Amino acid sequence: MDGGIPGSGRITAVLGPTNTGKTHYAIERMLAHRTGVIGLPLRLLAREIYDRIVSLRGPSVVALITGEERIVPARAQYWVCTVEAMPVNIGADFVAIDEIQLCADPERGHVFTDRLMNARGLHETLFMGADTMRGPIQHLVPKAEFMRRERFSRLTYSGSKKISRMPARSAIVGFSVDDVYAIAELLRRQKGGAAVVMGALSPRTRNAQVEMYQNGDVDYLVATDAIGMGLNLDVTHVAFSSTVKFDGNRMRHLAPNELAQIAGRAGRYQTDGTFGVTGEAGPLDDEVVEAIEEHYFTPLKKLNWRNERLQFGSADALIASLEAAPQDPMLVRGREADDLASLKTLAYLRSVRPLLRSTRDVRLLWDVCRVPDFRGISSGEHTSLLERIFTFLHDVGRVPDDWLAAQIKRIDRTEGNIDTLSKRLAYIRTWTYVAQREGWVDDESHWRGATRAVEDRLSDALHTALTQRFVDRRTSILLRRLKQKEGLVAEVNDKGEVTVEGEFVGRLEGFRFHQDKAATPDEAKTLAQAAVAALAPEFHLRADRFYNAPDTEIDYTEQGGLMWGEHAVGKLVAGDEALKPRVVAFVDESAGHDVTEKVTRRLQHFVDRKIATLFEPLLAMSRDEALTGLARGFAFRLVENLGVIPRDAVAQDVKELDQDARGALRKHGVRFGQFTIFLTAVLKPAPTRLRLLLWALNAKFDEFPDSPPPGLVTIPAVAAAPEGYYPMSGYRLAGARAIRIDMLERLADLLRGQDSRGGFEANPDMLSITGMTLEQFADLMQGLGYKAEKGERVKVKAVDQVVPTDSSDAKEAQTPAVEAGGENADTPVMDAAAPVEGGVTDAGEPTQPADQVPEVANIPDEGVAPSAQTAPDAPEGDAIAEVAGGETPVGQPADAAIEGPEMEVFYTFQWAGNRGARNRQGGRSNDKQGQGKPGQGGKPRGKGGPRRDGGKGRGAGKDQPKTFSARPPKQEKPIDPDNPFAALLALKDKK
């Protein structure tokens, strides 16, 4: 075949493997001429070359023409195009076709073959591609000269590698969207992320992804075989995840020359590259490896061809010309392309066939059929769209603006996932292509700008979605900094949030670093490495600040934790003695030994000072050399028990102490109570809280019991309380509640003055001390060993105000009486926290008067007020007589007497000997509760109350009735002061 074309200049075929600088050479040659056209296989590559030439010559002389883009300045000199879109008859001085070996491509080969045979520059023509095209070019273009170029770097096979072991700056190739996404997701988890490059991406999205890879934000690229078409990337290794692809017709293995085209992306300029396989791809055969490394492949024998001399007389003539067979044996008719398939369908539709009345109509139909199927939904959907467009163009000569605007508006939305955005980008490419056709829309400039703007917005949204899904910027940045061994900059804000190089990596709580919980296990290692490298200075600064912090910033919890502000920095563990616990600091191993030691010393100082302050009386007693003999031994027992011992546990030791020994111990604040021996100072809330903690530490409990709320006189019984809990917490269990031991001793002082054998009632002072209701007090007394008998009687009311019945304007009395125990009662309320010794505690031992004991704050038990009690001296006869005399208490209804008398409940308490007290759970208060036996020591000593014989001895007054001062005198018929007949009854009694 004669390749000579009139007016064509020099024709050169620059052949060789990848990375030989062929494209770079073509650009240099084009710019050496006044005008030039270069055809490229991909719109992505066309955009890259366009940007490069613009940077050299400026945008005013460079045009870009692809199926979806058309940038043609008025003074355009250099035209950068896709092969399909390149103009062939503009008379340019220079013409170049890149990747000329695509003449053998089943789908697009006929276009490249046409350019090979017909595209010529006036002065120079270049064909760049693989050496396999030497034979076909020699045959079809006899005038062509050949230039062989060798690779600048060596390409070697490195075998199979797992993705987790993939070296940095690698490109992993997949042949389907699903494969690309799966590989990118895996790289995100293991390597921090990957850029994604596919032929279906818009140039804007592709450039953004490549830039992310090129500037080092990610070290991995996942791509389709689109990267094999001349894209210049900084790749050192190419790995094939598969060697099988779907070519649009069937699944087939890639040929060695196709593998080489892709593998050749590894190694740029003089940097050697490697290639291999990964994932499910099997190892490459030795013959294939050798062919790729040595760049030796089977020469092409056939090129795809389609007749370019088309007949537009009728649809049938056009189809026949497109299906014409080639005359040259080097050429073979390509398989039916999408445009021909669409033409065959549309030409025979009832709605289209009648419209094909002229050559112009057939040519228009062919132009419409050449609209690519960007959407890829189905051939039926595509032909329906083409039918609509052809109808518009045929009937009105334009695609209507309102219809086109509606199509674009449906697409112009940036929300959605990657697949949704990708589909919208494919859809907008259709309308971008339509807007690029001359004469298809009214305002070409407007619609080209509108479609380009939508594509840019969708491209940016898709780039963002790809980055969010497949790139963990935090991990990738940290990995890069670690790899470069740069000094990482860590910042810790006031919330403890740690950022390294601006990326959130976790929280620093005290001296422990907690990694971001949202991080995957694969990211954890990177975060840990970055934190160790960046937080070392911060640990030292924080340790210095902690060491110099005041004790007020440090505290301990009831479970033994040591806190610095809101963060745990250590814990207490048992030491050799209860008052000498040790500390264990919570410091990350990565912080270093010096930081750990400094934190430990500071915590130990805090604990030692806290114990020395709160237990100063106890420690002072242990150091008092004046204590000797039994007193010293007893002091040791007190120190060993942290200042509180139930009396029954040391009853024998107490009896053996003489008055001098007791006096010496009292000087240190020791109180010998009826139920407990204790130091008054260590019963305050702060020492109690610490004592309970130290006791639990020494007992080696797994879980420490909580200390009671401060200030409460009584607390509910604690379920399953461990042995010794109540004394250590400063309480004694009695019934369903436990009473504070100092208040119990004050109650004991009051009980000594009662007739515990004959029976007595609780007075307001007793209820005030305990802060209990009468029923609660009865339960408490039973818990202490008393017997409580419940009874009822008529409640005697005090007269609030008396008004004469015969004078309505009488003045109100100014001194109202108050019910005993009411809210205005004049009963003195004792300070419940004041540990008072009064009376005799044992064996005639004198005690300290109540008014000489230091006061301690008394807080009523959970807001429960003592119940009102009838005062022993409540008015009875006289008050009744006055009411009966015709006077009515103010505020009482006249018919109050119709109701029955108001009753009140009272309890009579008697000592029950050594009877064990039962709690509400049915168990006895025994040594397991840490209390010993209730009522230990027998009946409380004291006056014992009035004698049952009235004070006259056993033999006197046998005929006299027995009376008990604890009960009010019994009346046969008590008079209800509210009775309206009370006055008459009173007159009757006077008679």
MARFI-227793 format. One line per field, with one value per residue (C-alpha): residue number from 0; x, y, z. Coordinates in steps of 0.05 Angstrom, whole numbers, m for minus. Each point is the difference from the previous one (the first is absolute). Example, Ala and Ser with C-alpha at 12.3 -4.5 7.8 and 13.67 -1.06 7.14 Angstrom:
// MARFI-227793
seq <- [0	1]
east <- [246	27]
north <- [m90	69]
up <- [156	m13]
//
This chain:
// MARFI-227793
seq <- [0	1	2	3	4	5	6	7	8	9	10	11	12	13	14	15	16	17	18	19	20	21	22	23	24	25	26	27	28	29	30	31	32	33	34	35	36	37	38	39	40	41	42	43	44	45	46	47	48	49	50	51	52	53	54	55	56	57	58	59	60	61	62	63	64	65	66	67	68	69	70	71	72	73	74	75	76	77	78	79	80	81	82	83	84	85	86	87	88	89	90	91	92	93	94	95	96	97	98	99	100	101	102	103	104	105	106	107	108	109	110	111	112	113	114	115	116	117	118	119	120	121	122	123	124	125	126	127	128	129	130	131	132	133	134	135	136	137	138	139	140	141	142	143	144	145	146	147	148	149	150	151	152	153	154	155	156	157	158	159	160	161	162	163	164	165	166	167	168	169	170	171	172	173	174	175	176	177	178	179	180	181	182	183	184	185	186	187	188	189	190	191	192	193	194	195	196	197	198	199	200	201	202	203	204	205	206	207	208	209	210	211	212	213	214	215	216	217	218	219	220	221	222	223	224	225	226	227	228	229	230	231	232	233	234	235	236	237	238	239	240	241	242	243	244	245	246	247	248	249	250	251	252	253	254	255	256	257	258	259	260	261	262	263	264	265	266	267	268	269	270	271	272	273	274	275	276	277	278	279	280	281	282	283	284	285	286	287	288	289	290	291	292	293	294	295	296	297	298	299	300	301	302	303	304	305	306	307	308	309	310	311	312	313	314	315	316	317	318	319	320	321	322	323	324	325	326	327	328	329	330	331	332	333	334	335	336	337	338	339	340	341	342	343	344	345	346	347	348	349	350	351	352	353	354	355	356	357	358	359	360	361	362	363	364	365	366	367	368	369	370	371	372	373	374	375	376	377	378	379	380	381	382	383	384	385	386	387	388	389	390	391	392	393	394	395	396	397	398	399	400	401	402	403	404	405	406	407	408	409	410	411	412	413	414	415	416	417	418	419	420	421	422	423	424	425	426	427	428	429	430	431	432	433	434	435	436	437	438	439	440	441	442	443	444	445	446	447	448	449	450	451	452	453	454	455	456	457	458	459	460	461	462	463	464	465	466	467	468	469	470	471	472	473	474	475	476	477	478	479	480	481	482	483	484	485	486	487	488	489	490	491	492	493	494	495	496	497	498	499	500	501	502	503	504	505	506	507	508	509	510	511	512	513	514	515	516	517	518	519	520	521	522	523	524	525	526	527	528	529	530	531	532	533	534	535	536	537	538	539	540	541	542	543	544	545	546	547	548	549	550	551	552	553	554	555	556	557	558	559	560	561	562	563	564	565	566	567	568	569	570	571	572	573	574	575	576	577	578	579	580	581	582	583	584	585	586	587	588	589	590	591	592	593	594	595	596	597	598	599	600	601	602	603	604	605	606	607	608	609	610	611	612	613	614	615	616	617	618	619	620	621	622	623	624	625	626	627	628	629	630	631	632	633	634	635	636	637	638	639	640	641	642	643	644	645	646	647	648	649	650	651	652	653	654	655	656	657	658	659	660	661	662	663	664	665	666	667	668	669	670	671	672	673	674	675	676	677	678	679	680	681	682	683	684	685	686	687	688	689	690	691	692	693	694	695	696	697	698	699	700	701	702	703	704	705	706	707	708	709	710	711	712	713	714	715	716	717	718	719	720	721	722	723	724	725	726	727	728	729	730	731	732	733	734	735	736	737	738	739	740	741	742	743	744	745	746	747	748	749	750	751	752	753	754	755	756	757	758	759	760	761	762	763	764	765	766	767	768	769	770	771	772	773	774	775	776	777	778	779	780	781	782	783	784	785	786	787	788	789	790	791	792	793	794	795	796	797	798	799	800	801	802	803	804	805	806	807	808	809	810	811	812	813	814	815	816	817	818	819	820	821	822	823	824	825	826	827	828	829	830	831	832	833	834	835	836	837	838	839	840	841	842	843	844	845	846	847	848	849	850	851	852	853	854	855	856	857	858	859	860	861	862	863	864	865	866	867	868	869	870	871	872	873	874	875	876	877	878	879	880	881	882	883	884	885	886	887	888	889	890	891	892	893	894	895	896	897	898	899	900	901	902	903	904	905	906	907	908	909	910	911	912	913	914	915	916	917	918	919	920	921	922	923	924	925	926	927	928	929	930	931	932	933	934	935	936	937	938	939	940	941	942	943	944	945	946	947	948	949	950	951	952	953	954	955	956	957	958	959	960	961	962	963	964	965	966	967	968	969	970	971	972	973	974	975	976	977	978	979	980	981	982	983	984	985	986	987	988	989	990]
east <- [0	27	7	19	m50	7	31	24	70	46	m32	35	m20	31	m6	22	m21	m29	43	39	m22	m41	m56	49	37	m66	m16	69	m8	m70	22	56	m53	m47	m62	m12	m51	12	m49	0	m36	m34	m33	39	66	m24	m15	69	36	m45	19	73	m1	m41	54	51	m37	m61	m74	m13	33	m18	m65	m29	m51	m29	m69	m21	46	12	47	17	31	m6	74	10	64	8	m56	0	m55	m24	12	m75	m9	63	m11	35	m10	23	67	44	76	7	m43	14	m38	18	m8	m6	m1	m74	m14	m9	m51	m67	m43	40	51	m34	6	76	8	m36	47	60	m21	m29	25	60	37	23	72	4	m40	17	m29	20	m11	24	51	m52	m27	63	m27	m69	28	51	m56	m52	48	60	29	5	67	12	32	14	2	22	m25	35	m5	m1	m65	5	m49	m6	m50	m61	m11	m57	m32	20	73	m6	56	m14	m12	m35	m57	m47	m40	m70	m46	m68	m29	m15	73	26	m45	16	75	m5	m40	52	56	m37	m3	71	40	m39	m35	8	m16	m48	7	m49	m15	m72	22	m4	67	m13	m11	57	48	m20	12	67	22	m16	46	54	7	6	m66	m6	53	m45	m39	m56	m18	m29	42	m12	67	33	m17	55	m16	64	0	52	m8	56	m40	m61	m39	m54	m59	m24	25	m70	m48	m67	12	m73	m14	32	48	71	72	42	53	73	3	m62	32	63	m37	m27	62	41	m30	49	65	2	58	63	m32	m6	m68	m29	m64	m34	m67	m42	m67	m30	45	45	75	18	31	74	m10	m47	48	58	m41	m19	71	32	m56	m8	m70	m34	m9	m71	m26	m68	m29	m73	m31	m66	m16	8	m33	m72	m62	m56	m50	m44	4	10	57	33	m4	27	60	15	0	43	59	71	41	68	18	32	m68	m59	m69	m11	m58	m64	9	m53	m13	m14	m46	m39	m5	m29	m52	m22	m1	m57	m43	m69	10	68	m4	m49	46	59	m19	66	75	m2	m48	43	63	m36	m22	72	26	m52	18	72	m19	38	m39	31	m56	8	m70	m24	0	m76	6	55	m37	m62	40	31	m69	m24	61	m6	m74	15	56	m40	m65	23	74	21	m5	m51	30	m54	6	76	m3	m47	48	59	m38	m15	74	25	2	63	m28	6	53	55	m43	m55	48	35	m66	m18	69	m14	m67	27	53	m57	m27	71	10	m66	19	67	m33	m5	m71	m34	m19	m20	52	61	43	m52	m14	73	14	m61	17	73	m19	m44	55	50	m47	m12	74	18	m54	25	72	m23	m40	58	47	m47	m10	69	47	14	38	20	34	31	30	27	30	34	29	23	32	36	22	m23	m12	m74	m36	m52	m51	m44	m59	m36	m46	60	m10	65	15	63	15	m71	m31	m41	32	m31	m4	52	m33	50	62	m35	m13	m65	m2	m59	m54	m24	66	0	49	43	5	15	73	12	m34	40	66	m18	m22	64	42	m39	m22	68	11	m72	8	61	m34	m62	40	35	m66	m30	60	m8	m76	m30	m34	m67	4	8	m51	m15	m63	m36	26	72	11	44	m26	32	m60	m46	52	26	75	10	m29	13	23	9	66	34	m46	m71	25	56	m31	41	m18	2	3	m40	52	9	63	18	4	64	28	14	m73	m25	46	m18	m75	8	40	m52	m58	36	13	m74	m23	50	m20	m74	8	44	m52	m64	28	46	m30	7	72	17	m26	42	62	m14	56	m37	m48	26	m24	m72	m15	53	m26	m71	24	32	m67	m34	51	m5	m76	6	m29	m65	m11	m66	2	m20	63	45	m44	53	55	m44	m13	74	15	6	m23	69	6	m69	15	63	m38	m56	52	7	m75	m16	m71	m21	m73	m50	0	63	70	21	38	m49	41	2	m76	m5	m21	70	37	m59	4	74	m4	m51	45	63	m38	m27	70	30	m56	15	m73	m14	m52	3	m64	m21	4	m65	m23	31	m43	m53	m15	m30	4	m38	33	48	m17	56	46	67	23	27	m34	m43	54	47	m55	m14	m68	m31	m55	m64	m61	m15	47	69	13	63	41	10	m75	m12	41	m40	m63	30	10	m74	m20	39	m49	m60	m35	23	m30	m68	m7	5	m20	44	5	11	75	8	m37	38	67	m17	m42	m49	m74	m29	m7	72	23	m37	36	67	m13	m16	64	36	m31	m63	m71	m50	m74	m48	m63	m54	m34	m42	42	m3	2	29	m47	25	m44	m60	m55	m58	m66	m37	45	10	48	46	74	39	47	72	35	m25	19	33	m8	58	44	m33	39	m1	16	45	38	75	31	68	57	m2	74	27	29	m22	20	m46	m17	38	23	24	17	m10	46	m14	m12	7	m63	m36	12	76	3	19	m59	m2	m51	m65	m38	m68	m6	m25	m48	m41	m25	m14	m74	m40	m4	m46	38	m2	m30	m54	m61	m56	m51	8	m3	m61	m33	13	m31	m59	m10	m27	63	15	70	8	3	m39	m67	m61	m17	69	m26	m45	62	35	61	67	48	75	51	53	53	24	72	29	69	m2	64	47	m55	30	m29	m29	4	m51	35	m14	73	30	47	62	74	m6	m27	59	m42	6	m61	m51	m5	67	14	m73	m50	24	25	m32	m53	m47	m61	m51	m7	m60	m19	m5	66	m24	35	m24	m45	m35	m68	m24	m71	22	m10	63	17	53	25	12	m75	m50	m54	m57	m70	m62	m37	44	m37	6	12	m34	m65	m54	m29	66	m25	m61	43	46	m59	m24	69	0	m64]
north <- [0	69	39	64	56	63	56	m45	11	m45	m61	m31	m59	7	m70	m33	m20	45	52	18	72	m8	47	51	m3	11	62	29	m13	31	63	6	13	58	m44	m71	m54	m58	m57	m37	m64	27	65	m4	m1	54	45	m14	18	61	27	m12	38	56	9	7	42	29	m15	48	m45	m70	m36	m61	m43	m64	m30	40	60	53	57	36	69	47	m4	m74	m28	m66	m50	m53	m51	m70	m42	m3	75	25	43	m31	52	65	1	m2	0	m58	m60	m54	m63	m31	m73	m20	m74	11	m12	m72	17	m36	60	62	m29	24	73	m7	m37	56	51	m43	m2	70	51	39	63	48	m5	m57	m60	m43	m67	m21	m69	m70	m34	m52	51	1	m51	30	70	m23	m32	56	60	m18	70	m4	3	m37	24	m50	25	m40	5	49	m51	m75	m38	m65	m51	m5	m57	m2	46	7	68	8	m7	44	51	74	36	m60	m4	m59	m15	m28	m12	16	54	m50	m24	71	19	m63	9	74	m16	m51	49	52	m47	m24	56	63	4	2	44	m27	10	m28	18	17	56	71	34	45	m59	m39	58	11	m73	m2	64	m32	m58	42	47	m58	3	m73	m49	m46	5	m47	4	m34	m13	74	16	m39	54	49	28	24	m19	m8	m75	m49	m64	m26	m59	m37	m22	m40	m17	m12	54	7	33	17	m66	m55	m13	m10	m1	61	m9	11	66	25	m20	35	64	3	m26	52	55	m23	38	71	28	m30	m33	m75	m32	m67	m37	m61	m29	3	m25	m57	10	m60	7	20	m51	5	13	58	29	m4	33	58	10	m4	38	m53	m16	m34	50	20	m33	32	69	16	41	32	33	76	13	0	2	45	m10	m43	m35	m67	29	28	m66	m36	47	m8	m75	m1	m48	26	m14	m4	m67	38	28	m35	27	16	m27	39	64	34	55	m51	m41	63	19	m68	6	72	m5	m50	32	21	68	12	m36	50	57	m25	34	31	m6	54	m41	m63	40	31	m69	m25	59	m15	m74	18	29	m48	m42	32	m23	m74	m17	m41	4	10	60	30	m7	31	61	5	m5	59	42	m16	18	68	15	m22	35	65	1	5	m37	43	40	m16	m75	2	42	m51	m57	38	22	m72	m15	63	m29	m14	m43	m75	m54	m16	m42	52	56	m42	m13	74	15	m50	32	70	m23	m15	71	28	m38	27	71	m7	m17	60	22	m48	53	73	29	m45	43	m1	m74	m19	42	m27	m73	12	33	m59	m48	39	m1	m74	m12	36	m37	m67	16	17	m64	m42	33	m9	m73	m22	47	5	66	m7	m67	18	65	m32	m57	49	40	m62	m27	66	0	71	30	m9	58	m20	47	m14	46	14	m60	m47	m10	m18	21	m18	43	26	m70	m25	m64	m8	28	9	m15	13	m37	m51	7	m29	m9	23	m53	12	m25	m68	m54	12	74	m12	m18	64	43	m32	12	73	11	m30	44	63	m3	m11	75	8	m56	35	68	m30	m38	65	35	m56	m4	74	m3	15	m55	32	m22	m73	m45	m73	m40	m49	m57	21	39	61	58	62	41	m44	m52	m61	3	m58	m44	m21	m70	m31	13	m32	37	27	72	m10	m17	1	33	m26	53	m5	20	m26	m40	44	60	m27	m19	71	22	m61	12	73	m14	m56	45	55	m47	m32	69	17	m64	6	72	m16	m56	43	56	m40	m49	48	m16	m74	6	47	m52	m54	44	20	m30	19	m57	m63	m68	m16	70	m7	m68	27	59	m50	m36	65	19	m70	9	70	34	m39	m65	m31	m3	m73	m18	30	m6	m37	49	59	m30	m8	73	41	72	29	m40	21	72	m3	m28	52	55	m25	4	m73	m9	m62	m7	m52	m31	24	24	54	63	57	36	m58	m5	61	m13	8	m48	m49	m1	m13	m50	m42	0	m19	m56	m27	3	m38	m52	m8	5	m6	55	52	20	72	47	26	70	51	31	m54	m24	m66	m37	m60	m67	m18	m65	m52	48	m33	m15	63	48	36	17	23	45	28	m33	m57	m43	m1	m29	23	60	16	58	42	m24	69	13	m70	18	63	m41	m49	59	15	m72	m7	47	m43	m57	m53	m56	31	31	70	40	37	73	56	2	m73	10	65	m34	m56	41	m58	m10	m36	m65	4	15	m61	m44	31	m14	m72	m4	24	m54	32	m27	48	m5	39	31	52	53	62	57	59	65	64	60	47	59	10	51	15	m23	61	52	0	59	m29	9	m61	m30	19	m61	m63	m67	m49	m74	m37	m20	49	43	59	m44	30	m65	12	m37	m30	1	m71	m2	20	m61	9	m39	7	m41	m64	m45	m60	m22	68	35	75	30	68	44	12	74	m10	m42	34	10	m34	17	m39	m14	m34	m69	12	55	m44	42	m29	m16	42	m28	17	37	m33	62	12	33	m47	15	76	9	m43	37	66	m25	m28	68	28	18	m28	m6	46	m35	m62	m15	m1	m71	m28	m37	m42	m38	m50	19	5	m56	m1	m56	m8	m50	m25	m24	m51	m30	m70	m25	m34	m16	6	56	m19	43	5	m54	m48	m9	17	58	m40	3	m10	70	24	19	m55	m20	55	22	m29	11	m10	52	71	28	61	22	m55	45	2	m61	m44	4	76	6	m33	m66	m69	m11	67	20	m66	28	59	m4	m6	62	13	70	m16	m3	57	m10	m40	32	m42	47	50	64	20	76	3	m28	55	m27	7	62	m37	m59	46	32	m70	m18	63	m22]
up <- [0	m18	64	m37	10	m40	41	56	27	38	33	60	44	69	29	65	70	52	36	m62	m4	m64	20	26	m66	m38	40	m14	m74	m3	36	m51	m53	m9	6	22	19	48	9	66	22	64	18	66	m37	m47	59	29	m65	m10	69	m15	m66	30	53	m56	m51	36	m7	m57	m52	26	m15	34	m36	29	m3	62	m1	m53	16	m65	7	m60	m15	12	m28	37	5	55	m14	11	m63	m14	6	m35	m63	m60	m54	32	m35	62	m9	49	16	52	22	67	19	m73	19	18	m74	21	55	m13	19	m20	m47	m64	22	12	m66	m36	30	m17	m72	m9	52	m24	18	m54	24	50	24	60	21	71	29	11	m43	m20	m50	m43	m50	m10	m7	m51	m39	3	1	m44	6	76	34	65	64	56	71	61	71	46	57	9	14	41	27	76	6	45	60	49	0	73	m22	m62	m4	0	m66	m29	m50	6	m63	m2	m59	31	43	56	0	2	59	39	m7	18	63	21	m11	42	59	m6	m32	13	m67	m75	m59	m52	m75	m51	m71	18	46	m23	m13	61	47	m30	7	72	16	m36	35	67	m19	m31	59	48	38	m18	m23	m40	m65	m20	m73	m60	m63	m16	31	m55	m51	10	69	31	74	53	6	18	3	m39	27	m38	43	m61	m69	m28	m24	m34	m67	m12	m33	42	58	m27	24	m14	m53	19	m38	38	66	m20	m18	71	36	m37	44	54	1	m27	m39	30	61	m7	9	18	m15	30	21	63	26	m40	m60	m12	m15	m71	m46	m11	m74	15	51	m49	m55	46	27	m69	m36	m53	m23	m58	m57	m18	m62	m8	13	11	m55	m20	m65	5	m67	23	m45	27	m56	45	67	m35	m42	62	37	m60	m6	74	m8	m62	2	m5	m63	34	33	58	19	31	10	73	39	0	39	43	m51	m55	45	18	m74	m18	55	m12	m77	2	55	m23	31	m34	m67	m32	20	m40	m65	m21	5	54	42	m5	17	60	24	m5	40	54	1	14	69	47	49	61	46	m17	24	m59	m76	2	47	m41	m67	31	21	m70	m31	42	m18	m75	0	32	m49	m60	18	32	m17	73	66	39	56	51	m13	4	63	32	m16	29	62	19	m1	35	71	39	56	m2	2	m49	m47	m2	m16	m52	m35	0	m30	m55	m13	m4	m49	m49	4	m2	m65	m28	19	m36	m67	m45	m14	48	52	m5	47	m6	46	55	m2	m5	62	36	m12	16	66	19	m18	42	60	m7	m11	64	38	m28	19	71	4	m26	50	59	m16	m22	35	74	m2	72	m9	m67	26	63	m40	m46	57	36	m63	m12	72	9	68	13	33	52	31	60	11	65	m11	m6	m75	m34	m71	m37	m61	7	m2	60	27	69	70	55	67	55	m23	m42	m75	m26	m75	m40	8	m70	m28	m31	26	m61	17	73	m12	m39	53	54	m37	m13	72	29	m45	12	73	33	12	24	51	31	2	31	52	21	6	41	47	17	5	69	40	m13	m72	20	33	12	m14	45	m43	10	m64	0	m41	m30	m18	m41	m19	37	9	48	53	72	19	68	35	60	47	m8	8	m50	m67	m65	m66	m71	m54	m64	m52	m70	m10	m59	47	29	68	22	m9	37	59	5	m1	52	48	m5	14	60	29	m7	33	57	14	m3	52	44	m1	10	51	37	69	m12	m25	57	50	m33	9	72	42	64	m13	33	19	m12	m25	m55	m20	m3	m42	m48	m6	m16	m53	m30	m5	m28	62	9	40	22	76	5	m42	54	61	41	m20	21	69	11	m14	63	6	m14	m65	m21	15	m42	m58	8	m9	m71	m12	16	24	38	m21	22	m69	m35	18	m50	m13	m8	m53	m49	m4	m45	m72	m31	47	m3	m77	2	57	m38	m61	38	36	m66	m31	59	m4	m74	m22	m75	6	54	37	m6	60	28	m20	47	56	7	70	m24	m66	m28	11	m56	m35	5	37	13	70	33	m48	52	51	m55	m29	70	11	40	m30	41	m33	m70	6	26	47	4	58	32	m2	28	60	11	m4	50	47	m3	8	65	34	m19	37	m49	43	15	m69	m29	m60	m50	16	m52	16	m21	m65	m13	8	m49	m48	m4	0	60	m40	m25	71	26	m52	20	74	m15	m39	62	44	25	m2	m30	16	m45	26	m14	42	m7	m24	48	m39	28	m5	m54	19	45	m15	47	m29	23	m34	m75	1	53	m15	m24	49	m13	28	m35	27	m47	m6	28	m57	m50	m48	48	60	51	8	m6	m59	16	m49	m27	m17	68	34	71	60	59	60	14	m57	39	70	30	m51	m1	m68	m31	2	m65	0	0	m63	m66	m48	m68	m55	4	m65	8	m32	m72	21	48	57	69	11	48	70	58	53	68	31	m52	31	15	54	4	m75	m5	56	m35	m64	37	31	m65	m38	m70	m30	m59	m67	22	m34	43	m19	13	60	m43	m24	43	43	m38	19	2	m3	54	16	67	2	49	3	m30	30	m49	m50	m70	m43	m67	m62	m55	m40	57	20	66	9	15	m7	m75	m4	40	60	51	40	10	71	18	73	23	20	m8	66	30	49	m21	7	58	43	m13	75	m2	37	65	m7	m16	61	2	m30	m26	m6	m41	m76	m43	m41	m54	m11	m74	m12	10	54	m27	1	m1	m48	m34	m19	m72	m1	m67	27	m2	65	36	38	27	21	37	39	17	28	43	32]
//
